[in-house]
Amino acid sequence: MHVCDAVDGDVATLDEAESKARLAAFGVPRPRGTIARSEDSAVAAAAALGGPVAVKALGIAHKTERKALRLGLRDPCAVRTAAGELMRLADGVLVEEFVADTLVELIVGVSRDPRLGLVLTVGSGGT
């Protein structure tokens, strides 16, 4: 896949799940995860992943500041509760394996300025 094929021309914003799926096409490592649209499917996704999971509201940027994620969840009841709470903020959640020992977490954004052209934003991300 060519990098230009990874983004549709009319895409305004990619959410975290879409971004990770496109990065995966280029071999960029990322936590395994599944989109869930109900509490039951979130619990099933967590069980399939095994171990602790993160549950994140879909389509919300700056999740830490907006309290739109729950980290290190280990039991089905905690996953169900988190999914229910977060689905009040979004139409689904991303359930993914929780990686506690990350080296670095980044936020990366690209926008098109009418005068400057493409503008790249890179910064530290996460909690």
N, C-alpha and C positions, 0 to 999 in steps of 0.2 A: 504494500500500500504506500502510495506517495503521501507526504505530509499534507499536501493541498486537498487530497481526497478525504481527509479526516474531519473536515469542517465544511458543512454546507454553506453556500454563499449567503443565504438569508438568515442564518442563525444569529440571534441577538445575544443569548446567554446560554451556556451549557451548565446544567447543575452538576453536583459532585459525581453522581453516578454516571452520567453521560460522559463527563470529562475523563473519569477513570477508565471507562470502557474504551474510549478512543486512544488513550495513552497505552492501554494494554495491547492494542493492535501493533504498537511499535516496540513491544517488549519491555515497557517500563514496569518495574515491579510495583504492586499495590496490594492491599489486603483483599482477600476473597470476600465477596459480598453479594447480596440479593436484595432487590426491591420488594417490599411487602406493602400490600394495600389493605391489610386487616391485621388485627391483633393475632388471630390464629396463624396467619401466614408468617408473621414476624417470629412467633414462637417456633414454627416449623423450620424457618430459615436458620434460627439460632441453633436448633438441635442438629441440623445438617452440618453446620460449620464446626460445632463442638468447641469446647473451651469458652473463655470469656468473649463477649461481643460488644460492639458499639452499635447503638441505635441512633440514627440521625434523621431529622426531618428533611424531606426532599425539597429542593428548590429554594432553600434559605441560605443566603451567604452569611458569613460571620456567625456561625452557629453557637460558638462559645458565648459571645456577648448576648445573644438572643435566647440563651438557655434552650437551644433546640437540639441538644444531643445528650445521650446518657452513655457513660463509658464503663467498661469492665463488668458488664452484667453477666452473672454466672447461672442464674436459675430461671426457669420458665415464667414464674410469677413476676419477677423483676422485668423481664423482657416484655411481657404482656402489659404491665403497668406503664412502662416507658413508651411502648408503641401507642397505647391509648392516649396518653398525654400529648405525644408529639403529633399524632394524627389530627389533633384539634388545631394545629398550626399549619398543616400541609396535607395533601391528598395521599401521602404515603411516606414510608420511611426506608432508609437504606440500613440493612442489617449486615454488618461486616465483622470479620474477625478483629479482635482488639489487639493492637500491637503496642505493648507498653514501652519497649526499649527502642524507640526510634532515634536515629542519629539527628535528623533534621526534618522539619515539616515546612513546606513552602506554600505560599499563595502566589499564583501566576495568573495574570490577566492580560488580555490584548484588546485594545480598542482602536477605533479609527477616528482620528481627529481631522476635521475638514482642512485645517491649515498645515498640520504637522505630518499627517499620514498615519501609519501604524505606530501605536504607542504601547510599549511593553511595561508591565508592572510586575515586579518580583519583590517579595518580602517574606519575612518569617511568618509562619502561620501556626495554627493549632493553639493548644493551651499553654 
